[in-house]
């Protein structure tokens, strides 16, 4: 099993997908944590009950997951991952209006983009693993949840220095990394198809 794990980690086709899943979840989940500070403060002063309703924005994630298979067939899986990341970026930028409408809309958009990318990346790992697919998928989940657990540590300095705009800036830096990973996978897939042809 250890040999299988090391083999998967040395495979850039899988490891880049692990990075995409982990870093995107780092941003996505922890943005919900930091936006609660914004909504609880002036000028919103929302109660915990109303802030909790923000998690209803996960509903668009269901749509993103449902559409992921169809979109990945039309665009290719790496391009679909990249599209989802760009949608997450657009959602994050929408929240910079710092209006309740802009924040809620931004999280609806981000949720769609995140679950679109996550569904495609998870499927990509399963499809591209040449052996021990269960171990490959388990590694994806390890990166996924480790990303979520360290996200607060990463975002906190940006929050302390610049508040919510700092969180969005930190998110944008992560999205630049994950988009680059998706484009590398797209290049790899395109090169492989051309070689086969």
C-alpha positions as CSV (number, residue, x, y, z in Angstrom):
1,X,0.0,0.0,0.0
2,X,2.8,2.4,0.8
3,X,4.4,1.6,-2.5
4,X,1.2,2.4,-4.2
5,X,0.9,5.7,-2.4
6,X,4.4,6.8,-3.3
7,X,3.8,5.8,-6.9
8,X,0.7,8.0,-7.1
9,X,2.5,10.9,-5.4
10,X,5.3,10.7,-8.0
11,X,2.8,10.7,-10.8
12,X,2.3,14.4,-11.8
13,X,-1.0,13.6,-13.6
14,X,-2.4,12.6,-10.2
15,X,-0.4,14.9,-7.9
16,X,-1.5,18.0,-9.7
17,X,-5.2,16.9,-9.3
18,X,-4.4,16.4,-5.6
19,X,-3.1,19.9,-5.3
20,X,-6.1,21.3,-7.1
21,X,-8.5,19.6,-4.8
22,X,-6.7,20.4,-1.6
23,X,-5.9,24.1,-2.4
24,X,-9.4,24.9,-3.7
25,X,-11.0,23.4,-0.6
26,X,-8.6,25.3,1.5
27,X,-10.0,28.5,0.0
28,X,-13.6,27.5,-0.4
29,X,-14.3,26.2,3.1
30,X,-12.4,28.8,5.0
31,X,-13.9,31.7,3.1
32,X,-17.1,30.7,4.9
33,X,-15.3,31.0,8.2
34,X,-14.0,34.5,7.6
35,X,-17.1,35.9,6.0
36,X,-19.0,35.2,9.2
37,X,-16.8,37.9,10.9
38,X,-17.8,40.4,8.2
39,X,-21.5,39.6,8.5
40,X,-21.6,39.7,12.3
41,X,-20.0,43.2,12.3
42,X,-21.1,46.6,11.1
43,X,-23.0,47.4,9.0
44,X,-24.7,44.0,8.8
45,X,-24.9,42.9,12.4
46,X,-26.5,39.6,11.4
47,X,-27.3,37.0,14.1
48,X,-25.8,33.5,14.0
49,X,-29.1,32.1,12.7
50,X,-29.0,34.4,9.6
51,X,-25.3,33.9,9.0
52,X,-25.9,30.1,9.1
53,X,-28.3,30.5,6.2
54,X,-25.3,31.4,4.0
55,X,-24.6,27.7,3.8
56,X,-27.6,27.4,1.6
57,X,-25.3,28.7,-1.1
58,X,-24.0,25.1,-1.3
59,X,-27.2,24.4,-3.3
60,X,-25.5,25.6,-6.5
61,X,-22.7,23.2,-5.8
62,X,-25.2,20.4,-6.4
63,X,-25.8,21.8,-9.9
64,X,-22.1,22.1,-10.5
65,X,-21.6,18.5,-9.6
66,X,-24.5,17.4,-11.8
67,X,-23.1,19.3,-14.8
68,X,-19.5,18.3,-14.3
69,X,-19.7,15.1,-16.3
70,X,-21.4,16.7,-19.3
71,X,-19.0,19.7,-19.3
72,X,-15.9,17.6,-19.0
73,X,-16.9,15.6,-22.1
74,X,-17.3,18.8,-24.1
75,X,-14.3,20.8,-22.7
76,X,-12.0,18.0,-21.5
77,X,-11.5,17.4,-17.8
78,X,-8.6,19.8,-17.2
79,X,-10.3,22.7,-19.0
80,X,-13.4,22.0,-16.9
81,X,-11.3,22.2,-13.8
82,X,-9.9,25.5,-15.0
83,X,-13.4,26.8,-15.7
84,X,-14.5,25.9,-12.3
85,X,-11.6,27.8,-10.7
86,X,-12.2,30.9,-12.8
87,X,-15.9,30.8,-11.7
88,X,-14.7,30.6,-8.0
89,X,-12.5,33.6,-8.7
90,X,-15.5,35.5,-10.1
91,X,-17.6,34.6,-7.1
92,X,-14.8,35.8,-4.7
93,X,-14.5,39.1,-6.6
94,X,-18.3,39.6,-6.4
95,X,-18.1,39.6,-2.6
96,X,-15.8,42.7,-2.7
97,X,-18.8,44.8,-3.1
98,X,-19.3,44.2,0.6
99,X,-23.1,44.4,0.2
100,X,-25.3,41.5,1.4
101,X,-26.5,40.9,-2.1
102,X,-23.0,40.8,-3.5
103,X,-21.7,38.5,-0.8
104,X,-24.6,36.0,-1.1
105,X,-24.4,36.0,-4.9
106,X,-20.6,35.6,-4.7
107,X,-20.9,32.5,-2.6
108,X,-23.6,31.0,-4.8
109,X,-21.2,31.5,-7.8
110,X,-18.2,30.2,-5.8
111,X,-20.0,27.1,-4.7
112,X,-21.0,26.2,-8.3
113,X,-17.4,26.6,-9.4
114,X,-15.9,24.7,-6.5
115,X,-18.1,21.6,-6.8
116,X,-17.7,21.6,-10.5
117,X,-13.9,21.5,-10.2
118,X,-14.0,19.1,-7.3
119,X,-16.2,16.6,-9.1
120,X,-14.1,16.6,-12.2
121,X,-10.8,16.4,-10.3
122,X,-12.0,13.5,-8.2
123,X,-13.2,11.7,-11.3
124,X,-9.9,12.5,-13.1
125,X,-7.9,10.8,-10.3
126,X,-10.0,7.7,-10.6
127,X,-9.7,7.6,-14.4
128,X,-6.0,8.3,-14.6
129,X,-4.7,6.0,-11.9
130,X,-3.2,3.0,-13.6
131,X,-3.3,0.8,-10.5
132,X,-4.6,0.8,-6.9
133,X,-7.4,3.2,-7.8
134,X,-8.8,3.1,-4.3
135,X,-5.5,4.3,-2.9
136,X,-5.3,7.1,-5.5
137,X,-8.8,8.3,-4.6
138,X,-8.0,8.1,-0.9
139,X,-4.9,10.3,-1.4
140,X,-7.1,12.8,-3.1
141,X,-9.3,13.0,0.0
142,X,-6.3,13.3,2.2
143,X,-5.1,16.4,0.3
144,X,-8.7,17.7,0.2
145,X,-9.2,17.6,4.0
146,X,-5.6,18.7,4.8
147,X,-6.3,21.7,2.7
148,X,-9.4,22.5,4.6
149,X,-7.6,22.1,8.0
150,X,-4.7,24.5,7.2
151,X,-6.8,27.1,5.3
152,X,-7.4,29.2,8.4
153,X,-3.6,29.4,9.1
154,X,-2.9,30.5,5.5
155,X,-5.7,33.1,5.3
156,X,-5.4,34.6,8.8
157,X,-2.4,36.9,8.1
158,X,-4.2,38.3,5.1
159,X,-7.4,38.8,7.2
160,X,-5.4,40.5,10.0
161,X,-3.7,42.9,7.6
162,X,-6.5,43.8,5.2
163,X,-9.8,42.2,6.3
164,X,-12.0,40.6,3.8
165,X,-10.2,42.1,0.7
166,X,-7.1,40.4,2.1
167,X,-8.9,37.1,2.2
168,X,-10.0,37.6,-1.5
169,X,-6.4,38.5,-2.4
170,X,-5.1,35.3,-0.7
171,X,-7.8,33.3,-2.5
172,X,-6.7,34.8,-5.8
173,X,-3.1,33.7,-5.2
174,X,-4.3,30.1,-4.6
175,X,-6.5,30.2,-7.7
176,X,-3.5,31.2,-9.8
177,X,-1.7,28.1,-8.6
178,X,-4.6,25.7,-9.2
179,X,-5.4,27.2,-12.6
180,X,-1.8,26.7,-13.6
181,X,-2.0,23.1,-12.4
182,X,-5.2,22.6,-14.5
183,X,-3.5,24.1,-17.6
184,X,-0.5,21.8,-17.1
185,X,-2.9,18.8,-17.1
186,X,-4.6,20.2,-20.2
187,X,-1.3,20.5,-22.0
188,X,-0.4,16.9,-20.9
189,X,-3.7,15.5,-22.1
190,X,-3.5,17.4,-25.5
191,X,0.1,16.3,-26.0
192,X,-0.8,12.7,-25.3
193,X,-3.7,12.8,-27.7
194,X,-1.5,14.2,-30.4
195,X,1.2,11.6,-29.8
196,X,-1.4,8.8,-30.0
197,X,-2.9,10.3,-33.2
